[in-house]
Amino acid sequence: MNTKNKIKGYRNMLGKTQSEMAKELNISSQSYYNKENGYVSFKDEEKIIIKKMLIPHFPKITIEDIFF
């Protein structure tokens, strides 16, 4: 599975839209779209926020599991 599909899958598991994720990361919806689709990389601090959102569902998840 490629990275963009993983990110989208995790977002869907969280039940969030791209707009909602953008708000969580304090970025525009367009920026989130570009990042989720692999046009732009997520910043390290954004990766940490997404990991924290996933921890309740996947206690042992790592940033590498999500983004690589």
C-alpha positions as CSV (number, residue, x, y, z in Angstrom):
1,M,0.0,0.0,0.0
2,N,1.4,3.4,-0.9
3,T,1.8,6.2,1.6
4,K,-1.1,8.3,0.3
5,N,-3.5,5.4,0.6
6,K,-2.3,4.7,4.1
7,I,-2.9,8.3,5.2
8,K,-6.3,8.4,3.7
9,G,-7.2,5.0,5.2
10,Y,-6.2,6.2,8.7
11,R,-8.1,9.4,8.2
12,N,-11.2,7.4,7.2
13,M,-10.8,5.1,10.3
14,L,-10.8,8.3,12.4
15,G,-14.1,9.3,10.7
16,K,-12.7,12.7,9.7
17,T,-12.9,14.6,6.4
18,Q,-9.9,16.3,4.8
19,S,-11.2,19.6,6.1
20,E,-11.4,18.3,9.7
21,M,-7.9,17.0,9.5
22,A,-6.7,20.3,8.1
23,K,-8.2,22.1,11.1
24,E,-6.5,19.6,13.5
25,L,-3.2,20.4,11.8
26,N,-3.9,24.2,11.6
27,I,-3.4,24.2,7.8
28,S,-5.7,25.0,4.9
29,S,-7.9,22.2,3.3
30,Q,-5.9,22.6,0.1
31,S,-2.6,22.1,2.0
32,Y,-4.0,19.0,3.6
33,Y,-5.2,17.7,0.3
34,N,-1.7,18.2,-1.2
35,K,-0.1,16.4,1.7
36,E,-2.5,13.5,1.7
37,N,-2.0,13.0,-2.0
38,G,1.8,13.1,-1.8
39,Y,2.4,16.4,-3.6
40,V,3.9,17.9,-0.4
41,S,5.4,16.2,2.6
42,F,3.9,16.4,6.1
43,K,6.0,18.4,8.5
44,D,7.4,16.5,11.5
45,E,5.0,18.3,13.9
46,E,2.0,17.4,11.7
47,K,3.1,13.8,11.8
48,I,3.2,13.8,15.6
49,I,-0.3,15.3,15.8
50,I,-1.6,12.6,13.4
51,K,0.1,9.9,15.5
52,K,-1.5,11.2,18.7
53,M,-4.9,11.1,17.0
54,L,-4.3,7.4,16.1
55,I,-2.8,6.2,19.4
56,P,-6.2,5.5,21.1
57,H,-7.0,3.2,18.2
58,F,-3.5,1.8,17.6
59,P,-1.6,2.0,20.9
60,K,1.7,0.8,19.4
61,I,1.6,2.7,16.1
62,T,4.7,4.5,15.1
63,I,5.3,7.4,12.7
64,E,7.1,5.0,10.4
65,D,3.9,2.8,10.3
66,I,1.8,5.8,9.2
67,F,4.1,7.7,6.8
68,F,6.6,5.2,5.4
